[in-house]
Amino acid sequence: MNTTTFEGTVENGQIRLPANVHLPERTRVYVTIPGHEVSSPAYVGSPRLANPAQAVEFRKEVIQEAPDAGL
């Protein structure tokens, strides 16, 4: 893959290249931003048991109530 580097600026959310740079429509480009770090989104993982053998302690029990229970 051949690469060429141009310096541009961002104006109103659009990347502006120098006036003498003309690229064909739908040209694939890659943007490298020097000196800028993008923070990664927070990751909320699923809880895990330290000891999988303890999973039996979290077993659910379904209790069937009578149809007129408190109504």
C-alpha positions in Angstrom: 0.0 0.0 0.0 1.4 3.4 -1.0 0.8 6.3 1.3 1.1 10.1 0.9 0.9 12.6 3.7 -0.9 16.0 3.6 -1.3 18.4 6.4 -4.8 19.8 6.9 -7.0 21.4 9.6 -10.5 20.8 11.0 -13.0 23.6 10.4 -16.6 23.2 11.5 -16.1 19.4 11.9 -14.8 19.0 8.4 -11.2 18.1 7.5 -9.8 20.8 5.1 -6.8 20.0 3.0 -4.7 22.6 1.2 -6.3 24.1 -1.9 -3.8 22.4 -4.2 -4.8 18.9 -3.0 -7.5 17.2 -5.1 -8.6 13.7 -4.3 -11.1 11.7 -6.3 -14.5 11.1 -4.7 -14.7 8.1 -2.3 -11.0 8.0 -1.9 -10.1 6.1 1.3 -8.1 8.2 3.7 -6.6 7.6 7.1 -6.4 10.4 9.7 -3.4 10.6 12.1 -3.7 13.2 14.8 -0.4 14.1 16.5 -0.3 15.0 20.2 -4.0 14.0 20.8 -5.2 11.1 22.9 -8.7 9.8 22.7 -10.0 8.4 26.0 -11.6 5.0 25.7 -15.1 4.6 26.9 -15.8 3.2 30.4 -16.1 -0.6 30.5 -18.6 -2.1 32.8 -18.1 -5.8 32.8 -20.4 -8.5 34.0 -19.6 -9.5 37.6 -17.7 -12.8 38.1 -17.4 -15.0 41.1 -13.8 -15.4 42.4 -14.8 -19.0 43.2 -17.2 -20.6 40.7 -18.1 -23.2 43.2 -20.0 -20.5 45.1 -22.5 -20.3 42.2 -24.8 -22.7 44.0 -25.3 -20.1 46.7 -27.0 -17.8 44.2 -29.5 -20.3 43.0 -33.0 -18.7 42.4 -36.2 -20.2 43.8 -39.5 -19.4 42.1 -42.5 -19.3 44.5 -45.9 -19.6 42.9 -48.4 -17.3 44.7 -52.2 -17.9 44.7 -54.0 -15.9 42.0 -55.8 -13.8 44.7 -52.7 -13.1 46.8 -53.4 -9.8 48.4 -55.5 -8.2 45.6 
